[in-house]
Amino acid sequence: MDSNALTHALEAPLAKLSISAQEFSELLIRLLDYGVINRDESQVEALLYDRYLQCQALVEDYLTIIHVKILHDSQFCTIRVFPPGAVVPGLPDDEHSPFNSGLRNRPTQQEVAAILVLRVEYENALREGQVDDKGRVMLSLEGFSIALKNLLKRTLPESLPERRQIFKRLKQLRLIDMNSELDVDSPDCWLRIQPAITSFVNDETLSQLASEGAGGVEEGEDEEPLIENPLEGTLFDSLEQDEPAPLSNTAASSDTLAEADDSAQNQQDAGDADVL
């Protein structure tokens, strides 16, 4: 078979949509490199999102070949891709999936803890109707820190660079929005939790967090995770203890907090990764 057969096969349907092969390539490269496109993020992502709507079927057919899953949230104009074998809330599981690693990033334990807390706080605000017209929830940095302590008995890193790295990563994942990661050293810092957080932690884990975290933190208790495997059944499940993948390796899986111990604070991973 001609090595360009796939390219030739795409030319005709793309031409009918008035989309060039270069424009189609730009869309796929951005989606696979960043792992997410949000129309409200920038003019570039708005353009790419609108282009995706034009050629949605072709993009899905192309990604199906390599078993990459795609989740389109039309309400909040967000597209997110997941690696082969990922368990994705809202998408059917693969019946037979041999994939257990590969193109996956591994968020640090601090990043995973932050994602769990954001999910709980988003659900609380959702029940109270404190959601804006784009599905976002406002949360102060102080409120985030308190929730982190109450739910998971953890604190944000003392080091400002490490703290900024956590929020930079969350912003890259399009889970939060903030003016600048530099604001995290300000007591008046506010986060906007994006609705995409709901695809990162499933309802079962959310219920477990709410149930086991209801008692809060007692004085003198050991600093251990409240949940034995807080990400079981989520995008971050079924990974070996490992160093975070480099930025070029993208996807949605991670070590769980279950393997954290009292020395975790001295073993902060410095990985900076983009999502597939």
C-alpha positions in Angstrom: 0.0 0.0 0.0 1.2 3.5 -0.8 2.5 5.2 2.3 0.4 8.2 1.4 -2.8 6.3 1.0 -4.3 7.6 4.1 -3.5 11.2 3.2 -5.0 10.7 -0.3 -8.1 9.1 1.3 -8.6 12.2 3.4 -8.1 14.8 0.6 -11.6 14.4 -1.0 -13.7 14.6 2.2 -11.6 17.5 3.5 -12.0 19.3 0.2 -15.8 19.0 0.6 -15.5 20.7 4.0 -13.2 23.4 2.6 -10.4 22.3 5.0 -6.9 21.8 3.8 -4.7 18.9 4.8 -2.5 21.3 6.6 -5.4 22.7 8.7 -6.5 19.2 9.5 -2.9 18.3 10.6 -2.7 21.5 12.8 -5.9 20.4 14.6 -4.7 16.9 15.3 -1.2 18.0 16.3 -2.6 20.5 18.8 -5.2 18.0 20.2 -2.6 15.2 20.6 0.1 17.6 22.0 -2.1 19.5 24.5 -4.7 16.8 25.1 -7.4 19.3 25.3 -8.9 22.2 23.3 -11.2 24.7 25.0 -13.0 27.3 22.9 -12.9 29.9 25.7 -9.1 29.5 26.3 -7.8 31.6 23.4 -8.4 32.8 19.8 -6.3 29.9 18.6 -8.3 27.3 20.5 -11.5 28.9 19.4 -10.5 28.6 15.8 -9.4 25.0 16.2 -12.6 24.1 18.1 -14.7 25.5 15.3 -12.6 23.6 12.8 -13.2 20.4 14.8 -16.9 20.9 14.6 -16.6 21.0 10.8 -14.6 17.8 10.5 -15.6 16.0 13.7 -16.3 12.6 12.0 -13.0 12.6 10.2 -11.1 13.4 13.4 -12.9 10.6 15.3 -12.2 8.1 12.5 -8.6 9.0 12.4 -8.1 8.7 16.2 -10.0 5.4 16.3 -7.3 3.8 14.2 -4.8 4.3 17.1 -7.4 3.7 19.8 -7.3 7.2 21.2 -10.5 8.2 22.9 -12.1 11.6 22.4 -14.6 13.2 24.7 -16.5 16.2 23.4 -18.4 18.4 25.8 -20.5 20.6 23.6 -22.0 22.4 26.5 -18.7 23.9 27.6 -17.0 23.7 24.1 -14.2 21.4 25.2 -12.6 18.5 23.4 -10.3 16.1 25.4 -8.4 13.1 24.2 -7.3 10.0 26.3 -4.8 7.3 25.6 -5.7 3.8 24.7 -7.1 1.8 27.6 -7.9 4.9 29.7 -11.1 4.6 31.9 -13.1 7.7 31.0 -16.3 8.7 32.8 -18.9 9.3 30.1 -17.2 7.0 27.5 -17.7 3.2 27.1 -14.7 1.1 28.3 -12.8 -1.0 25.8 -14.0 -4.6 25.9 -10.4 -5.9 25.4 -7.7 -3.4 26.3 -4.0 -4.6 26.6 -2.8 -1.1 27.2 -1.5 -0.3 30.7 1.1 2.4 30.0 2.6 3.9 26.9 1.7 7.5 26.1 0.7 8.6 29.6 1.9 11.3 31.9 2.1 10.7 35.6 1.0 13.7 37.7 2.8 14.0 41.1 1.1 13.0 44.3 0.5 16.7 45.1 -1.2 17.2 41.7 -3.4 14.2 42.1 -4.4 15.4 45.6 -5.2 18.8 44.1 -7.4 17.2 41.4 -9.4 15.3 44.0 -10.0 18.4 46.1 -11.1 20.4 43.1 -13.6 17.7 42.2 -15.1 17.7 45.6 -15.3 21.5 45.8 -16.8 21.6 42.3 -19.5 19.1 43.4 -20.3 21.1 46.5 -20.7 24.3 44.6 -22.8 22.5 41.9 -25.3 21.4 44.6 -25.4 24.9 46.0 -26.0 26.5 42.6 -22.7 28.5 42.7 -21.8 27.9 39.1 -21.5 30.5 36.4 -23.0 30.4 32.9 -19.9 28.6 31.6 -20.1 25.9 34.3 -17.1 27.3 36.3 -16.8 27.5 40.1 -14.9 30.2 42.0 -12.7 28.9 44.9 -10.3 30.9 47.0 -6.7 29.6 47.5 -7.5 29.7 51.3 -10.6 27.5 50.7 -8.6 25.1 48.6 -5.9 24.8 51.3 -8.5 24.1 54.0 -10.2 21.5 51.8 -6.9 19.8 51.1 -6.2 19.5 54.8 -9.7 18.3 55.7 -10.1 15.8 53.0 -6.6 14.4 52.5 -4.6 15.6 55.5 -2.1 17.3 53.2 -0.8 20.8 52.8 0.5 22.8 49.8 4.3 22.8 49.5 6.1 25.5 51.4 8.3 26.2 48.4 6.7 28.8 46.1 8.2 27.3 42.9 6.7 23.9 43.8 3.4 25.4 44.6 3.4 27.3 41.4 4.3 24.2 39.4 1.2 22.4 40.8 -1.2 25.2 39.7 0.6 25.6 36.3 0.0 21.9 35.7 -3.7 22.1 36.6 -4.0 25.0 34.3 -2.4 23.1 31.5 -4.9 20.3 32.0 -7.7 23.0 31.7 -8.9 22.0 35.1 -8.6 25.5 36.5 -8.2 29.1 35.3 -6.3 31.8 37.1 -4.6 35.1 36.0 -1.1 33.8 36.7 0.6 31.0 38.6 2.5 33.7 40.3 -0.6 34.7 42.2 -0.5 31.6 44.4 1.7 33.4 46.9 -1.1 36.0 47.4 -3.7 35.4 50.1 -6.3 37.0 47.8 -5.7 34.4 45.0 -8.9 32.9 43.5 -9.2 29.8 41.2 -11.9 29.1 38.6 -12.6 25.4 38.5 -13.4 24.3 35.0 -16.3 21.8 34.4 -13.8 19.5 32.8 -12.9 18.4 36.3 -15.9 16.0 36.3 -14.2 13.8 33.7 -11.1 13.3 35.9 -12.7 11.8 39.1 -15.7 9.5 38.9 -18.8 9.6 41.1 -17.8 6.5 43.1 -14.5 8.0 44.1 -16.2 11.3 44.9 -18.7 9.5 47.2 -15.8 7.7 48.9 -14.0 11.0 49.5 -17.1 12.7 50.9 -17.8 9.7 53.2 -14.3 9.1 54.6 -13.4 12.8 54.7 -16.5 13.8 56.7 -14.8 13.6 60.0 -12.1 16.1 59.0 -8.6 16.0 60.6 -8.2 15.2 64.2 -5.3 16.6 66.3 -2.4 14.2 66.4 -3.7 11.9 63.7 -1.1 10.4 61.3 -0.7 12.2 58.0 -2.0 9.3 55.8 -4.4 9.3 52.9 -8.0 8.8 53.9 -8.7 6.6 50.9 -6.7 3.5 50.3 -6.9 3.9 46.5 -8.5 7.3 45.9 -8.3 7.1 42.1 -9.4 3.5 41.6 -11.6 3.3 38.5 -10.6 6.8 37.4 -8.3 8.1 34.7 -5.4 7.8 37.2 -5.9 4.1 38.0 -3.7 1.1 37.4 -0.2 2.5 37.2 3.0 1.4 38.8 4.9 3.7 41.2 7.1 5.6 38.8 8.6 8.9 38.0 6.4 11.4 36.1 6.7 11.0 32.4 8.4 13.9 30.5 6.3 16.6 29.0 6.3 15.1 25.5 4.6 11.9 26.8 1.0 12.7 27.2 -2.1 11.2 28.7 -4.3 10.8 31.7 -2.9 8.3 34.3 -1.0 8.6 37.6 0.3 7.0 40.7 -2.3 7.1 43.5 -2.1 8.8 46.9 -2.3 5.3 48.4 1.5 4.9 48.1 2.2 8.2 49.8 3.8 8.2 53.2 5.3 10.6 55.7 8.3 11.2 53.5 6.3 12.2 50.5 6.9 15.9 51.2 10.7 15.3 50.7 10.2 13.5 47.4 8.3 16.0 45.3 8.4 15.1 41.6 9.5 17.9 39.3 7.8 16.5 36.2 6.2 19.1 33.9 4.0 17.2 31.5 1.4 18.1 28.8 -1.6 15.9 28.2 -1.9 13.8 25.1 
